[in-house]
Amino acid sequence: MAAIDLNREQLRRMTEGDKPVLVDFWAPWCGYCRRLGPAYEKVAQEYGDRLVAAKVNIDEEEQLAREEGIEVIPALVLYRNGKALGSVVNPGSKAAIDQFIRENLDR
């Protein structure tokens, strides 16, 4: 399954559930974000049975980014049951994203 775009209300509803939600906070002008995009889409497909992969464009959702404390992008945040389990800034590769997911889902 491909990563889905979320707005503030959709993120709130989705992260309240038991299924983990991995959110990529990004912006179209961000070169690192664009470079990470293909790896993130592979993660979305590979982990589709274990988590929901989503994206939030911080240009469209500035208030949400502020509320979540996003200061540097790309930033990935893993949520479950309404809480952030962990975050990573500019993971750089699919392997780094995989490691982040493993470390935070197995808690």
C-alpha positions as CSV (number, residue, x, y, z in Angstrom):
1,M,0.0,0.0,0.0
2,A,1.3,3.5,-0.9
3,A,1.8,6.2,1.8
4,I,-1.3,8.3,2.3
5,D,-1.4,12.1,2.7
6,L,-3.0,13.2,5.9
7,N,-4.3,16.5,7.3
8,R,-4.5,17.4,11.0
9,E,-7.9,15.8,11.7
10,Q,-7.1,12.6,9.8
11,L,-3.8,12.2,11.6
12,R,-5.6,12.6,15.0
13,R,-8.2,9.9,14.1
14,M,-5.7,7.5,12.6
15,T,-3.1,7.7,15.4
16,E,-5.8,7.0,18.1
17,G,-6.0,3.4,17.1
18,D,-3.9,0.4,18.0
19,K,-2.3,0.0,14.6
20,P,1.0,1.9,14.4
21,V,1.2,4.9,12.1
22,L,4.5,6.0,10.6
23,V,4.3,9.7,9.5
24,D,6.7,11.4,7.2
25,F,6.7,15.2,7.9
26,W,8.0,16.7,4.6
27,A,7.7,19.6,2.2
28,P,7.9,19.8,-1.6
29,W,10.8,22.2,-1.6
30,C,12.9,19.9,0.6
31,G,15.6,18.1,-1.4
32,Y,16.3,15.5,1.4
33,C,12.5,14.8,1.5
34,R,12.3,14.1,-2.2
35,R,15.4,11.9,-2.0
36,L,13.8,9.9,0.8
37,G,10.5,9.5,-1.0
38,P,11.2,6.3,-2.9
39,A,12.6,4.5,0.1
40,Y,9.6,5.6,2.2
41,E,7.2,4.3,-0.5
42,K,9.0,0.9,-0.3
43,V,8.6,0.9,3.5
44,A,4.9,1.7,3.0
45,Q,4.5,-1.4,0.8
46,E,6.7,-3.7,2.8
47,Y,5.2,-2.9,6.2
48,G,1.6,-2.4,5.0
49,D,0.4,-5.3,7.2
50,R,2.1,-4.0,10.3
51,L,1.6,-0.3,10.1
52,V,0.1,2.6,8.2
53,A,2.6,4.8,6.3
54,A,1.4,8.4,6.0
55,K,2.8,11.8,4.9
56,V,2.1,15.3,6.2
57,N,3.1,18.2,4.0
58,I,4.2,20.8,6.6
59,D,3.5,23.7,4.1
60,E,-0.1,22.7,4.1
61,E,-0.3,21.7,7.8
62,E,2.0,24.3,9.5
63,Q,0.0,24.3,12.8
64,L,0.2,20.5,13.0
65,A,3.9,20.5,12.4
66,R,4.3,23.1,15.2
67,E,2.1,21.1,17.6
68,E,4.2,18.0,16.9
69,G,7.4,19.8,17.5
70,I,8.7,19.3,13.9
71,E,11.6,21.7,13.4
72,V,13.7,19.8,10.8
73,I,12.5,17.8,7.9
74,P,12.3,15.1,6.8
75,A,11.2,13.8,10.1
76,L,9.5,10.4,10.7
77,V,7.4,9.9,13.7
78,L,5.9,6.6,14.8
79,Y,2.5,6.8,16.6
80,R,0.4,4.2,18.4
81,N,-2.6,4.7,20.7
82,G,-2.4,8.5,20.4
83,K,1.2,8.8,21.4
84,A,4.5,9.2,19.6
85,L,6.7,6.1,20.2
86,G,9.8,7.7,18.6
87,S,11.1,9.9,15.9
88,V,14.0,10.2,13.5
89,V,15.2,13.1,11.5
90,N,16.6,12.6,7.9
91,P,17.1,8.8,8.2
92,G,19.0,8.8,4.9
93,S,18.2,5.3,3.7
94,K,15.6,2.6,3.7
95,A,17.9,0.6,6.0
96,A,17.8,3.4,8.6
97,I,14.0,3.6,8.4
98,D,13.8,-0.2,8.8
99,Q,16.0,0.0,11.9
100,F,13.9,2.8,13.4
101,I,10.7,0.9,12.9
102,R,12.2,-2.3,14.4
103,E,13.5,-0.4,17.5
104,N,10.2,1.3,18.1
105,L,7.7,-1.3,17.3
106,D,9.3,-4.0,19.4
107,R,9.0,-1.9,22.6
